[in-house]
Amino acid sequence: PMVIVIDGLDECRQPEEQTQLLEEILASILQLGPSAKLLISCRPQPHLEHIFNQFNLGDSYRINLGQSAENNDDIRTFLRISFDQIYEKHSDKMSTVAQPWPSHDDIEELVDRASGQFIFAATAISFMD
């Protein structure tokens, strides 16, 4: 069978672009017949899930790679400790920045965007440091 792999669909900038691209991919895969297989990796997003639900894909599987409350708690802890270390490491430059840095809401936004994946949190910390 032919296998088509698409990684990072969620990296398109606009949800409309993601939706349009996914609709075109799914329509094409249905025309290729049962020997064509499709593997898409992306963060779960409601507008993408809606498109998947619209197509009758036969045997299809969704695998959630670790988005759980426990993972989110671990990522939250990792981010808080790492940002505190960055603050301390660069204290001369951070002296005018109020604590807590970043804010609780900012940490929650990063936890949400991580979708249970540590690689996102680690990349954010690496960038900020």
Number of C-alpha atoms within 10 A of each C-alpha: 8 10 10 12 10 13 10 11 18 17 12 12 9 9 15 12 14 18 20 12 14 18 16 10 14 17 13 12 16 15 9 11 10 13 9 14 15 13 12 13 13 12 19 15 11 9 12 20 12 11 15 16 9 10 12 10 14 8 6 10 8 10 7 11 11 13 15 13 10 11 17 21 13 15 26 20 14 16 22 18 12 18 19 16 13 17 20 13 12 12 12 9 10 14 11 8 11 9 11 11 15 15 12 11 9 11 19 15 11 17 23 15 13 21 21 23 19 18 11 16 22 16 11 14 15 11 8 10 13
